[in-house]
Amino acid sequence: MGRYFVAPLICWMFLTDASFAAKRNGDLEYWQTTSVSVDLGKNGKWGAYGAQESKHGRHNGSPYAYNVDMGIVYRGLADWLDIGVSFKKEYEKDSSGKFRQENRPHLNFTLKGKLFNIDTSHRIRLEYRDREHKEHVYRMRNKTTFKIPCARLEEIGVQPFIAEEWFMNLGDSNINQNRLYAGFSLKIAKHVKSSIWYMWKFSRGSGGCTNTNVIGTDLKFPF
């Protein structure tokens, strides 16, 4: 019974977290990601991946940002820990409509386990943001994901999940972005997976605070 109590409790905590008001609302956005992952070697301890993401919104249907992310993951240190090193290249429109580039190497530690029999993962990410025409910064990102147990859905390959992620620049005392997710993943074929999710994003910047609603889709090809 514990797992059926904890899942609604976690949802309630997330919604309570989201209740502090922002000064203005952002546009409804759509984010789409396509990724390919490959196991390296027979033991499955090493893996590599590549992903491409585009973000649409902000007054028109054309992408205002897109990026490519590539990395290597090592799963052999412990059953409960994955370590990865990655590099992301991102382009985002500035206020003049010109795309500005960012080089973003990042180091990832993912802790895996169970909380009241709920599969849980916690990813800790350290990024170095080498930004065009902006100050270079180090940023910490922490994302916690809960896979909500539902036997009937799991039988047909559907897995509901919720997640929370916060962002903080090193040297700052305040969280400058918070994201809350709810969605589900599904297995389409042996090497094809997908997920659909909703995200509420809170951002704090020099122009004030913004709430943004995001609909996202992921298409994954694991090999």
N, C-alpha and C positions, 0 to 999 in steps of 0.2 A: 504493500500500500504506500510505502514511503515515496517511491518514485512518482506516483500519481499526485502526491501532495506537493512535492518539490517543484515539478515543472510549472504549475500555475503560480507558485510563490515566486519563482524566478521571473516569470512574465510580469507579475505585479511589481516587482522591484524595478524592472526596466522601465515600466510605464511611469512609476513614481519618479525615477531619475529624470525622465523626459519632461516632467511637469513644470520645471522652471522655465519662465517665458523668455523668448527671444524678442528683440526689438523689431525685426522685420522678417518676412518670409521670402525664401528663394523660390525659383521656378520648380515645377515638377520636372525631374530629369530621368533619363533612361541610360543605364550603363550596360555594356555588353562585353563579355570576355570569352575568348576562345583559347584553349590551352592544349598542349600535348606533353605527356610525361612518359618517360622510358626508364625501366629498371636497367641498371648497369651491372652485369655479372649475374651469375646463377643464384647467388645467395640472397639477392634482393636488398642488400644493405645500402647500396649506393643507387641513387636515382638522379635523373636530370629532367628539366622541364623548360618549356618556352611558352609564353603567354602574350596575347595581344588584347588590349582593352581600348574601347572608345566610349566617350561620355558625351551624351547629347542633352541639350536643354538651353537654358539661358536665352530665351526670346526667339529661338529659331530651331529648326530641325537638324542643322548641320553640327558635326562634332565640335565642341569647344576644347576638348582635350583628348589625346590618345597617347598610348605608351606601349612599349615592348619590354617584357621582363624575362630574364633567363637566369637559371641557377642550377646548383648541384646540392643534393640533400644526402646526408649520411644518417642511416637509421640503426647503425650497429653498436653505438655506444651503450645504449640500454633500451629495453623494451618500451620504456615510458618517455624516451627523449629522442627527438630528431634535431639535427643541426644542419643548417643550410647557409650557403653563401650565394648571393645573387647580385645582378646588376640590372637596373631599370633605366630606360631612356624615355623621357616624357616630354611632350610638347603641349602647351596650354596657351590659349589666347589671353592677351592682356587687355586692358581697358581700351586700347586703340584698335583692337581686332587683329593684332599681329601675334603669330605663334612664337612663344619663347621656350627655349629648351632647358631641360634639367637633366643632369647626370646623377643617378642615385644608387650607389652601391649600398647593399644592406646585408646585415648578419641576422640570422633567425634561430631562435631556440623554441622548440615546440614540446611542451609537456603534455603527456596523455595519460588518462586514467578514468576512474569512475567516481561519481558523486551520487550517493544513494542509488547506485545501480544505473545511473545515467552516464553514458559515454561523454566524456568531457575532454576538451583540449584547450590549452592556454599557450598562445604564441607571443613571444617577446621579440620584438624587432627593433634593431638599432640601425638608423639610416643616416647617411651623409648626403645632404642636399646641395649639390653644386649647381646653383641657379643663375641663369643669364640675367644680368642687370638687377640682381638682388643679393642680399647678404647670404653667404654660405652658412648653413646651420646643421647641427646634429639633432635628430629627432627620435624620440622613443615612441613606439606604438605597441600597445598590449591588446590582444584580442582573445576573448574567452568564448568558446562555442559549446553549446549543449545540444546533443542529439536526443530529441524527445521520443521516448519509447511508445510505439503504437504497433502492436503485432499485426493487426489487419492490414495496415498500410505497408509494413515491411514485407509482408508476404508477396506483394505485387511490385516490390522494388522501390517503394517510395519512403523517404526518410525525412520527417519534419525536423527543423532545427531552429534555435534562436541563438543570437550572439550579441556581444557588446564589445566595442573597441574604443579606446581613448588614445589621444595624441598629445604629446608634450615636447616642446623644444628643450633640449638640455640647457640648463641655466635659468629657465623660467620656473616660476612657482605655481603657475596655473595651467590647467588642461585647456588647450585651444581648440580641440575638436573632439566630439563624442558621437559615436554611431551605434544605433540599435537596429538589429536585423531580425527578421522572421521570414521563414520560407521553407522550402522542401527541395530535396534532391531526388532524382530518379535515375534508374539504370535502364537505358534504352536498348543497348546491345552489349556484347562482351567487352568491346573496346569503345563504347560510346556512353557517356553519362551527361546529365544536365542538371541544372538547378534554377529555380525561379524564386526570387525573394523581394521583399520590401525593406527599405532602409530609411530610418529617420536620422538625419544628420544635423547636429548642432555645431556651428562654427563661431568662434569669437575672434574678431580682428580689429584693425584700427578704425574701420567704418561701423563698428557695432557688432551685434550678434545676429545670426541668421539661422532660421530653420529651413531645411530642404528635404523634400520627399523624393525618394529615388526608387524606381522599379529596375531590377536587374535580372539579367539572364546569363548563365554560364554554360558553355558547351565544352566538354572535356573528352579527350581521346587518350586514355591510359593504355600503355603497352608494356 
